[in-house]
Amino acid sequence: MKKSERLNDMMIYLNDKKSFNLKSIMDRYSISKSTALRDIQSLEEIGMPIYSKSGRNGYYGILPNRLLSPIVFTIDEVHALYFSMQTLNAYQSTPFHLNVQKLKQKFEGCISEERIKKLRKMELIFSLGSYQNKNECSCLEDILNMAVEENVCEVRYTKGKAEKQYYVQFFDITSAYGQWYATAYNFQTKKPQVFRCDKIHFVQPCDKYIAKPLSEFLVSAKEMFRDKDAIDFEIGISVKGVDIFYKEHYPSMELHHENGKYYVRGFYNKGEEPFIADYFTIYGERIFSIKPDSLKTLILERLDAIKNHFISI
């Protein structure tokens, strides 16, 4: 490992520590005492707040510092971070207290004027796809904190025109088309449930139920979401249908490639028939087979409803 790479790794390793000893550095990086001492001196020179405590049980201390110590990035890493940051513009809310434009200014303050000009020019040519959504999620930060702390919480949620109360434990937060969704275990139904975060307007911890370890929720979609009376399906799709699948699909679905043909296989629970029928109408003529017949009937009924709607307007 080159010295520059070692120092960069060392800054990350030490950043959250209050103290360390020389031997831990020597052992971690397989370096001599003299090399370790020179490395520590180099860290001090670039701004890491290190002080030494002498004596029999001497050690190195690190002054409390909320700012990350300097970390060296390659040019490719700078470009990747910069454009990843730009995707946050699509969200009205994030779980972090930040202003993307101010973050951008800070980022550009760390690089040369020449690099800034190049990044600005790249912005005119290159962008990462995102969907603008202006729905504000006022409780997003609370939802994230509750999930990390593994807390049971009381949630008030707007469903239609009514306000509903739930007792849940959040374990997954995702975004789709610029909209935030949070999945939680509902202690009343004893099943997982997906919530649209912009419709959650109150979250607070409660002790009505005993929290579950996060590891209990990190299982496959089949184990988590499948009911005992769930219905299995298999839809044969063309190559163009594969593109649709990759643009949008759900945890209860998987794509299989067999004998040169593609199949979407999965399941849906009772009560999810309108959702599954709506989803497969977007494939249109890209479907060449449907199992079971009951699902084919559902899709045909949905298509008839759409046809009748357009006739009536």
LINGI-V265478 format. One record per pair of residues at least 12 apart in sequence whose C-alpha atoms are under 7 Angstrom apart, sorted by the first residue. I is the first residue (numbers start at 1). GAP is how many residues later the second one is. D is the distance in Angstrom with one decimal. If there is no record, write none. Layout:
i & gap & d
I & GAP & D
I & GAP & D
//
This chain:
i & gap & d
7 & 32 & 6.9
8 & 63 & 5.8
8 & 64 & 6.3
11 & 58 & 6.5
15 & 53 & 6.8
15 & 54 & 6.8
18 & 43 & 5.8
18 & 44 & 5.1
19 & 40 & 6.9
19 & 41 & 5.5
19 & 42 & 4.1
19 & 43 & 5.6
20 & 39 & 6.0
20 & 40 & 5.3
20 & 41 & 6.5
21 & 38 & 4.8
21 & 39 & 5.8
22 & 14 & 7.0
48 & 21 & 6.0
49 & 13 & 5.6
49 & 14 & 5.5
50 & 12 & 4.6
50 & 13 & 6.4
87 & 41 & 6.7
87 & 43 & 6.4
88 & 12 & 6.9
90 & 40 & 6.2
90 & 41 & 6.0
90 & 42 & 4.6
90 & 43 & 6.3
90 & 88 & 6.0
91 & 41 & 6.7
91 & 42 & 6.0
91 & 43 & 6.7
91 & 87 & 5.9
92 & 41 & 6.6
92 & 42 & 5.0
92 & 43 & 6.2
92 & 44 & 5.5
93 & 43 & 5.5
93 & 44 & 5.6
94 & 46 & 6.7
95 & 45 & 5.2
95 & 46 & 4.1
95 & 49 & 6.9
96 & 45 & 6.7
130 & 47 & 6.9
130 & 48 & 6.8
131 & 46 & 4.9
131 & 47 & 4.9
132 & 46 & 5.6
133 & 45 & 5.0
133 & 46 & 6.3
135 & 63 & 6.1
136 & 62 & 5.6
137 & 60 & 5.6
137 & 61 & 4.2
138 & 60 & 7.0
138 & 63 & 6.7
139 & 61 & 6.7
139 & 62 & 6.3
139 & 63 & 6.8
139 & 64 & 6.8
140 & 57 & 6.7
142 & 61 & 6.9
143 & 27 & 6.9
146 & 24 & 6.8
147 & 22 & 6.9
147 & 23 & 4.9
147 & 24 & 5.2
150 & 61 & 6.6
150 & 63 & 6.8
150 & 64 & 6.5
151 & 18 & 6.2
151 & 54 & 6.2
151 & 60 & 6.0
152 & 15 & 6.9
152 & 16 & 5.7
152 & 17 & 4.7
152 & 53 & 5.8
152 & 54 & 5.8
152 & 55 & 6.8
152 & 57 & 6.7
152 & 59 & 5.5
153 & 14 & 5.7
153 & 15 & 5.6
153 & 16 & 6.2
153 & 50 & 6.5
153 & 51 & 5.3
153 & 52 & 4.1
153 & 53 & 5.0
154 & 12 & 5.8
154 & 13 & 4.7
154 & 14 & 6.6
154 & 49 & 5.7
154 & 50 & 5.5
154 & 51 & 6.2
154 & 52 & 6.2
155 & 12 & 6.2
155 & 45 & 7.0
155 & 47 & 5.6
155 & 48 & 4.8
155 & 49 & 6.9
156 & 44 & 6.0
156 & 45 & 6.1
156 & 46 & 5.1
156 & 47 & 6.8
157 & 42 & 5.6
157 & 43 & 4.6
157 & 44 & 6.3
158 & 41 & 5.3
158 & 42 & 6.6
167 & 19 & 6.1
167 & 20 & 5.9
167 & 21 & 6.9
168 & 16 & 5.8
168 & 17 & 5.3
168 & 18 & 4.6
168 & 19 & 5.7
169 & 15 & 5.1
169 & 16 & 5.2
169 & 17 & 6.9
170 & 12 & 6.8
170 & 13 & 5.8
170 & 14 & 4.0
170 & 15 & 6.4
171 & 12 & 6.1
171 & 13 & 5.7
171 & 43 & 6.7
171 & 46 & 6.9
172 & 12 & 7.0
180 & 16 & 6.3
180 & 17 & 5.5
181 & 13 & 6.7
181 & 14 & 5.7
181 & 15 & 4.7
181 & 16 & 5.3
182 & 12 & 5.8
182 & 13 & 5.2
182 & 14 & 6.5
182 & 15 & 6.3
183 & 12 & 6.2
192 & 32 & 6.9
192 & 33 & 6.5
221 & 30 & 5.6
221 & 31 & 5.9
222 & 30 & 6.5
226 & 43 & 6.8
227 & 42 & 6.1
229 & 40 & 6.9
230 & 37 & 6.2
230 & 38 & 5.6
230 & 39 & 4.4
230 & 40 & 6.4
231 & 36 & 5.3
231 & 37 & 5.4
231 & 38 & 6.2
232 & 34 & 5.7
232 & 35 & 4.2
232 & 36 & 6.7
233 & 32 & 5.7
233 & 33 & 5.6
233 & 34 & 5.7
233 & 58 & 5.4
233 & 59 & 6.0
234 & 29 & 6.4
234 & 30 & 5.7
234 & 31 & 4.5
234 & 32 & 6.8
234 & 56 & 6.1
234 & 57 & 5.1
235 & 28 & 5.4
235 & 29 & 5.1
235 & 30 & 6.5
235 & 52 & 6.9
235 & 54 & 5.7
235 & 55 & 4.7
235 & 56 & 6.3
236 & 26 & 5.9
236 & 27 & 4.4
236 & 28 & 6.4
236 & 51 & 5.7
236 & 52 & 5.3
236 & 53 & 4.8
236 & 54 & 6.5
237 & 25 & 5.5
237 & 26 & 5.8
237 & 49 & 5.5
237 & 50 & 4.5
237 & 51 & 5.8
238 & 24 & 6.5
238 & 48 & 5.2
238 & 49 & 6.4
240 & 46 & 6.6
241 & 42 & 6.2
241 & 45 & 5.3
252 & 14 & 5.4
252 & 15 & 6.0
253 & 12 & 5.6
253 & 13 & 4.4
253 & 14 & 7.0
254 & 12 & 6.2
277 & 21 & 5.8
277 & 22 & 4.7
277 & 25 & 6.6
278 & 24 & 6.9
281 & 18 & 6.5
//
